[in-house]
Amino acid sequence: YMVPDLEAFSIYTITVAAINPAGMTDATVTATTLFTAPGAAPSSVDATVMDSATILVQWDEVPCLDQNSNITSYTVVRYEFGDQSSSVSITVTDRMASLTSLQPFTNYSIQVAAVNNNDDMGPLSTPITEHTPATNVQFRFMNDEIVNHGIVTITDITESEPLLCVTDRIDCCPPGDSGVSNGQWYFPDESAVPEESEDNFYQTRAVAAVRLHGMNGITSGIFHCDIPDTVGSVQTLHIGIYDINAGGVDIDDLQFTLMTRLTAETPVFTLTCISTGGPATTVTWERDGVQLMNDSPYSISQVVENTVQAVYSNRLSVTGRLTGSYRCSVNNIRGSTFRVLDIQSTDPPTNAAAMQVGLTSFKVSWTPPNTTPTGYVVFFQGGDDEGSVMVDSGSATKVTVDGRLNNRQYSVTMVALSLDLPSTVTSPETVMLFQPPTVAITPSPAIAIAGESFTLTCTVTLTTGVSGPPAIEWIGLDDNDPGITVGDVTTDMGDASIYTRTLTFMLRTSHGGVYTCEATSSAVTGMDSETLTVQIPPPILAFVRVPDTDVTLRHGDTLTLTCTIKFESDDVDSVVTVDGELSGPGLASVNTVTEVSPLMYQLTLEVTGLQATTTPDTYTCTVTANPGPLEMNLIASAQETITVDITVELLVSISVDRTDPPGFTPENPSEYRAASGPQVVTC
């Protein structure tokens, strides 16, 4: 038999059983399906822009049920947004990769795929896009720094306060060679700003700058500056963007991301607030009104997500279960704003317990904490079989874990969930998924005959490690049947793992059928079934003759012989049919059985012209009772035979003593001959 629809790289226990009326025998084998390529991509792919040439990519494992094999490495693919021909891939063994030698001011699409030990690669993750900033571009007034890189939103540039587009060029060039050609500002329509409105301010080995004096009456749009920088044979282009139409600063709601597993003793989470608008933003983080510094357990960073749009990703990484009210404040010379997010946690559940409730399942129960959780996650591990179950209700008190491996011990832990941080992990609880008890039914005696006593004995053997007594039940009985007696559960005094329970019948034909014994221990059930086939009891046979036995049968008489067939009504309460034959000497026989009344039948044989015999003739009645057309659990009765001897005598012999009376005178004396003595006449 081919077993279909199995999961790849999974352990299966397969049992084959052979069953006949004497019982059941089974055999079990354990097999592991072959591995295939991972069925899903790594989850939670995230990228962090480190600088204009480097992006750090991190991700979580492929979901357990989709791994299909041992994951040994990961392939990280990056390409310029919209241009897959520029694809470059690297292979790593950890769940992070550093993408280096990237082009500045470029959008990169990034995907990750898992690879197994057979070098089979799974599907790529959904692309995420990150933007590398321009290379060390700064905007500043003559005397004040404005922004490191991004969109500048100053709306008034004058001769006395020109705007500088500055590049940091430390160690870029050999001594005496600035390596910078003339820089250039461009209007929003991409036309070059005339020389009278800009000039090369200065260029040294350390920096190069282009100065913008005014905007020629333009009141909206985006200016940008280019400063070509040639170092040896490599040319880079420093690009800066200045938006005279933008103003102020905006901020999205704070985003909470748990960076560690739910079971981590020391959680790490990240708060991200996305701000939009230049010039440079100043970000301040607070917790419960106290300003946070970039020092353990806090880490503060800012990443430019989009230089053209001046989008900044401001991040606070927190190590530890530090709940409270977090505030992200962002401001620049054009305005300020803030967002607040309350980080919550919850207490763990109490009284956690696990118990087996099926062959491959167990139930986990608990008491909810006094805090208000949003749900729970139950974690289990039994050797290489591990996983988790999500419970969406905070008021839940139990969950059933199905589809596990039998004959295995599992360790169970759980956490309570809040909107943000999970609780601490509960202490491990263990549960053993025991095999079901072995059940066998033994009949006694070997043949069940209606009208006699008969017993089925259910013997239950418990799995090693399981304590008794088990619950033993006979299934499908008629509780009102006085002919059935169910015994008590008893144990073998020499072996505490063996228990029995009997089912005793005072058999009737209607007792034929299938009887099942079901035994349950440690929440798992074993069973065995026995088909009880009842033999119909032999009928009672008798002869009735006409004329009856008081009359002597003579040569030439007629005899009617009837064989009566009767069943005991207490034993036979099912439909039966009767086959029989009544036969005598010669060809005298009949096999037509007539039902006279319920459970009463007869065979009638009429014999005419009886012949006198010197020895009695024997007449035989032979009968077999068979099941009716719907009685599948009955077998025929034993063949019953009854005989009767019939004697037929000759006619009566008459002796006549004839003498002449006194004074007798024959009419014809001449013909009359006197007898010499008595004459005998036979008729």
N, C-alpha and C positions, 0 to 999 in steps of 0.2 A: 504494500500500500504506500503510495507516494503522499507524504504530508505536505500540503501546499501552504502558501501565505505565511512563511516564518520570517522572523526578523534576522537580519544578517548579524554575524559575530555574536550570537546569543547561545546560551546553554539551555538545552531542552532535555527534560526527562520523559522518556516514552515507555509506556507499559503495554504489553500485549497479553491478553488473558484468553485461555481456552476454557470453555464451560460445557459441562454435560450434566445429566441428572445426578451424578455422584458428587458434583462440586465444581470448584474453579481452581485453576492453577495459572499463575501469571509469571512473567519475567520482565525485568526493567533494565533499560540501558540509558546512559547519559551521552548526549552528543552535542557538539558545538558547530553551529553553522559557519560556513566560510565567510571571510571578511570581504567587503566591497569598498569602493571609494566612499569617503564621507558623504553623507546625504544632505548636508547643509553647510553653510559658511560659518566661520566664527562670528560670534555675536558681539554687540556693543563696540564696534570698531570706532576708535576715537583718535584724532590727530591733534597735535600741538605744534604750532609754528615756533621753532626755537630761534631762528634768525633768517636772514634773507636767502640762505642756502641750505637750510636744514629743517626737516619736519620730523617730529617724533610720533610714531604710530603705535597705539596699544589696542588690545582686544581681549575678549573673553573666549573661553573654550567653545567648541562646537557643542550644542546640546547633546547630552548623554545618549539619548535614543537615536540620534542621527550620526553618531561617530562611525558605527559599522566596522571599526577596526581600531588598532592602536595608532593614535596621532603622533607622528615623530617630528614633523617640521611644518613650517608655514611658508607660503609664497606670497610676497607682498609686491603688488603691481602698481606703478604710478605712471601717469602720462599727462601731458599738458591737456587741459580741459578741451574736449571736442576733437582731439587729435590722437587717436589710439595708435597711429603709426609711430608716435614718439614713445611707445610703451617701453618701460624698463622694469625688470623684476629682480628681486633678490630672495634668497632663502635663509630663514632663521629657524632656530629651535626653540627660542623663548617666545612669549606672547607680547613682544614689542620689537620694533625695528626703527632704526634711525636712517631716514632718507637724506643723503648728503649730495653735495655738488649740484644743487638745484639752481635754476635761474631766478634772479630777483624779479620782483614785480610780476609774478606769473601765477595763474591759477592751475593747481594740480589736482587731478582726480586720483583717488587712492582706493584700491580693493585688496582684500586678503582672502586666501583660500587655505584650507588644511590639507596636508599630505600625509598618507599613512606609510607603514613600513614596507609597502609594496610599490612605493612611489606613485600611487594612485592619488590624483588631486581631486578634491571636491569642488563644488561650485564657488565662484567668487562672490564676495559680499557686495551689497549694494554700494555703488561708488559714493564716497564723500569727497568734498572739494575743500581745499585749503589754499590760501593765497600767501605767497612769499612777499615780504615788503620790498620796497626799493632799497638799494644798497646804501645804508648809512646816510640817508638824505635828512637834512635838517632845514627848517625854516626859522629865521630869526630877524628881528629888527637889528638896527645897528648895535644897540647896546643890550638888548634883552633876548633871551631864548624864548621861542614861541612853542615849537613842537619838535619832537624827534623825527617823526616821519608821518605822513598821512595828509589829510586835508586841512588846510589853513583857512580860517574863516574871518580873517580881518577884512574889513570892508573899506578901509581908507588908507591908501598908500600915497605918501607924499615925497617930495624931494628931500624934505628934512628928516623923514622917517621912512627910508626905503626898506623894502622886503628883500632879504637875502635868501638865495637858494644855495645851501652849503653842503658839500660832501666831505666826509671824513676820509682822508687818504693817508693815514699814518702807515709808514713803511711800504708805500705803494711803489715807490720808484727809486731808481739808483740815485746816488748823490748828484746834485746839480741838474737833475732832469725832473721837471714837475710832472711830465706825462699828461698834461691837460691841454687840450685845445680849447678854443673859445667856446664858452657856454652860451646858451640861448634861451630866452623866455619866449613862450608862444601864447597868442590870444586864444580865446575859446574856439574861434573858427580855424585853428591850427596855423594861422598866419603868424609870421615872426614879429615879435615886438621890435619896433625900430630902435636904432642905436641910441637915439636921444632919450628913449625911455628906459634904457638898460645899459649896463656896461659890465665888463669883467671887473669885479671888485678887487679880488686878489687871488693869487694861486701860489701855493708853496708846496713843499713835500708833504705837509700835514693836511691841508685843506684846499678846496677850490670853491669859489663862490661866484654867483651871478646876481647882480643887484637890479631890482625892479623899482623904478622911480615913481611910476604912475600907471593909471589904467586907461588913459586916452578916452575918458568919458564912459567907458564900459561899466555898467552897474550890476551886471549879472553874468554868470558863466564860470567856466573853469579854466584857469591858466595852468600851464605846466612848464617846467624848465628841464632842459637836457644838458648834461655835462659829460661829453665823451672823455673817457680816461683810457689811455693806451699804456699797457704795461707789457713790455716785450712785444710778443706777437698776439697777445690776448687783449681784446678791446671790450670794455664794459661801458654801460650807459647808465648814469645816475639820473633817475627821473623823479621829479617832485611835482606835486599837485597842489594848486591853490584855488579854492572855491570862494568866490566873492559873493555867492548867492546863499551859502549856508550860514547858519547862525545858531547859537545856543547849543544845548546838549540834551539828548533824550536817552532814556535807559529802559530796557525791558525788565519784566519781573525776574526776580532771582530764580535760578534753576538749581535744584538739589540733585546731586549725583552721588550714590554710594559707590565708592571705588573698590571696596573689599567685599569678600563673601559675606553672606548673612551670618555665617557661623564664626566670623573673625572675632577673637577676644578683644582686640583693639581695632575698632572700625576706623576707616579713613573716608571722609566725604569731601566733596568739592561743591562750593557755591560759585555760580557764574552769573555775572550781570553783564549784559551786552549793552554797550553805550554807543551812540551814534552822534557825530558832530565834532568838528574841530573848532579851534586849534586844540593844542594838547590838553588832555583831561587829567585831572588829579583825582585819584581814587582813594577813599578812606573807608576802611572796614572797622565795624564796631560789633561788640557782643555785649548785650545787656548794658549799653551805654558806655562801655569802656573801649577805647581805641585799641586795635590790634596791631602788633608790629610783625614784621617779616622775620619771625623767629619761632622755633619749636614751641608749641605744637602747631603753629600756623605757618603757612607758606603763601605769600602774595605774589601774583604775577599778572602781566598784561600782554596780550598778543593782539597784533593787528590782523583782523579778519579780512578787511577790505580797505585798501589804501584809498581807492577812488572815492568810496562812500564814507570814509573815515569811521569804519566800524571797528570797535575795540572789544575784545573779550577779556573782561576783568575777572580774575579767578582767585578764590580763597580756598586753600586746601587745609583741612582740619584733621588732625590725628587724635582720636580718642572719642569717648562718648560725651561730647561737650554740647549739651543742649542749651537752648536759650534763644533770645531774639537777636538775629543778625541783621545788620544794616550796611548797605553799600551806598556810599555817597560819591557822586561824580560831579565835578565842576571844572569849568575853564573860564576864560575871561568873558565868554558870552553868556554864561548862565550856570545853573547847578540844579541837581535833582537827586533823589535817593529812592531806594526800595528797601522794604523790610520783609524778612521771612523768619517765622518762628520755627526753630528746629526742635522736634519732639522725639521722645522715645517712650518706651513702655516697660513695665515690669514683665518678667517671664511668667508663663503659666506655672501653676503648682500641681502637685499630686499627679504628675504624668505617669501613665502606666500603659503597658502593651500586653495583649493576650491574643492567642491564636483563635481565629473564628472560622477557619476553613482550611482545606488542604494546602492552599497556596496564598492564604491571606491572614492578616492580623488586624486587630482594632487597637487604635491608640486613643486614650481618653485623658482628660486633664480638667483642671479647675481654672477658669479664666482669672486673670489678675484684676485687682481693684481698679487699675488704670483702664482706659478704654482702648484696647487694640483694634486695629482694622482687619486683622486676620492672623493666620498662623502658617508656618511652614514646618512640616514634619520631615526630618531627614532619617534615612535608614541605610544600613550597610550590613551585608552578610557576605563576607569574602569579596568576590569580584562583582557581586550584585549590589549596586547602590543607586540611590536616587532620592527624590523628594516629592512630597505631595503638598500642593497649595490649598489652604482653606480660606475662602474669601470672607467668611463671617467672623466678626470679633466675638460674637456670643456663642459660637460653636463650642461643644465640649467633647467631640469625638470625631474620628474619621477612620474609614477602613482602607487599608493598603492592600491592593489585590495584585495578582500576577507575579508573585515572588517564587522562590525555589523551595521545594519541599525538602524536609530533612536537613534544615540549615538554621543556624542561630543568627538572629539579627540584632544589631545595636541600634537603638532608636533615640534620637534627640529632637528637640524642637525649639523654635523661637516664636515670640509674639511679634507681630508687625505693627508699626505705627505709620503715620504719614511719611515719616522720615527714617529715623534710626530704629533698627530692630532691637529687641531685648537681648539680654545675655542668653547663652545657650543652656538648656536644662541639662541636668545630669543624665548620663546614658541609662536607658532601660533596655533590658535584653528580653527577647522572646524567641522561643524555639518552635519552628514549624515541624511538628512531629508527623510521622507517617500514620495513616489510619490503622486501627487494629485489624488483625486478621480474623475473618469470620468463616466458619465452616459448619454446615448442617449435616447431621448423621441420622438416617432413618433406622427404626427398629420396630418390628422385624423387617426382613428384606422385602416381603410382599405384604401389601396392605389389602386386607379382605374386609369388606363391609360386615359389620356385626362383631368384629374383633377389636381388641385394644391395639393402638398404634401410637408410637412416640417419635417426634422429631426433636433432636437435641442440638441446640446452637452452642458451639464452642468458640469463645472469643479469646484471642491471644493478644495482649497489649504490646505496643512498641517499647523497646528498651528505654527506660527513663521516664515512662508515663506511669503514674500511680493510679490504682483502681479505687473502687469498682467502676467499670464503665456502665453507661446506660444501655441496656439491652431490651429491644422491643421487637415483638412479632407484628408484622405489618399486614393489614387487610383482613383481620379477623372479624367475625360476627360476635360482638360482645354478648348477645343474647342466646347464643347457641349453647345449650346445656351439654352437648356432646364434646365440647372442647374445654380443656383445662390448661391454663398457663401457669407454669411453675415459677418459683422465686429465683432470683439471681444467686448462684452459689459459686464458690471459688474452690479451686484445687488446693487442698491443704498443703500439698507438697510444692506447689508453684503458684506464688501470689500473682503471677501475670496471666493466669488462665482462669476464665470464668465461663459458666454455662447457664443456660436457661432452657427448660423443656416446654414442649407443646404436645399434650397428650389428647388423643381422640378416642372416643367410642365410635368407631367408624360407621358412617353411612355413605351411600354412593355420592351424595351431594358434597361430601368433603373433598372430593377430587379437585385439584387446582394447584396454583403456584403460591407457595408460602415463603415470605422473605423475613430474614432476621437482620436487624439493623443495630449496630453497636457504635456508640459515640463515646470518645474519650479525648480530652484536650481539644474539644470543639471540632474534631474531625471524625468522620463517620466511615465505617466499613460495613459491607453487607454481603450476604450470600442468599441465594434463592434455591428452593427445592420444589420440583414439580411432583406433587403427590398424585399418583395414579392408583385408583381404588379398583380392586377386583370385585365384580358383582358376586354376591354369595350364591351358592348353589340352591336351586329351588327344591321344594318338597314335592315329590312325585307319589301318585297313588293310582290304583286301577279301580274302575267301577265296571261291572259286567251286567248285562241283561241277556237272559235271566240271571238272577243273582246266584250266589253259591249254594243256596238251599235247593236248587233245582238241578236234577241230573240231566246232563246233556246227552242226547241220543243221536244216533246216526241219522243224518238228514236234517237236523235242527238248524236254526239260525242263531248266531251269537253276535251281540253288539258289545264291543270292548272300548272303554274310554279311559285315556291316560290324563289325569288331572295334574296341573302344574301350578304351584302356589309359592309366592315370595313373602317373606316377613316384611310387613309395612314399615317397621322401625328401622330396618337396614337399607331398604331400597326406596329412596325418595327421588329418583331420577327416572327419566324415560328409558325403558329397555325394550328390546325386541327379543322374541323367542324363536329359535329354530329347533325342530325335533322330528322324530320319525317313530311311528308305531308299526311294528312288523310282526308277522307270524310265519307259519309254515307255507312253503310254496311261494306264490307271488302275492300273498296277502300283505299289503303295507299301505300306509298313508303318511304324508308329511305336511299336511295343511293344519297349521296351528290356529286355533280360534281363541280370541280374547273373550272371556265370559264376563269378567268384571275387572276392576283395577287390580293388577298384580295376580290375577287368576286366569289361567289359560287351559286349553284342553286339545287333545288329539283323539279322534273317534274312528274306530275301524269296525266295519260290519262284515261278518263272514256268513254266507248262506251255504246250505247243503253240507253241513259238517260231515266229515268222514270218521268213522269209528277207528280208534287207534288202540294198539296194544300197549303203547307207552304214552304218557302225557305229552301234548304239544306245548312248546314254550313260546310265549309272546313277549316282545321286548319293546320298551319305551325309552328312547334316548333323547336328551334335551340339553341344549346349550343356550344360556342367556347372553345377549350381546348388547353393547351400548346403543342408545338411541342415536339418531342422526346428528344431534348437536352435543352429545356428551363426549367431549374429547379427552376427558381425564378418567374414563372408565375403561376397563378391559373385561373381556368375556369371562363368564364363570367357568369353573371346571365342568367338564361334561358329566352329566348325571344319567344313570341307567337304572331302570326297574324292570323286573321280569315277573311273569305269572305263568303257571302251568295249567293247561286246560285238558281235561280228560273227556273223551266222547265214547259212550258205550254203544254195543249192538242192541237191536230190538229184543223184547222179552221172548223167551222160548216157552211154548205152551205144550204140556203133555196131556193127551186125552186117553182115558181108560174106557174103552167101549165094550159093553157086554149086552147081550140080548136080555131084555126084560122078560120076566115070566109070561108065558102065554103068547110070546111073539110069533107071528106067522108071516113069513116073507110073502110078498105078492107074487114073486117069481121064484119059487123054491128051487127051480132048476139052475138059476144063476146065483143063488146065494151060497156062499161058502162059509161055513162057520169058522170063526177065528180059532186058532189053536191057543190063543192067549191074548193079552192086552195089545192093542195097536197104538203106535205113537204117531201123531200127526204134528208137523212143524209148520207154523204159519209166520 
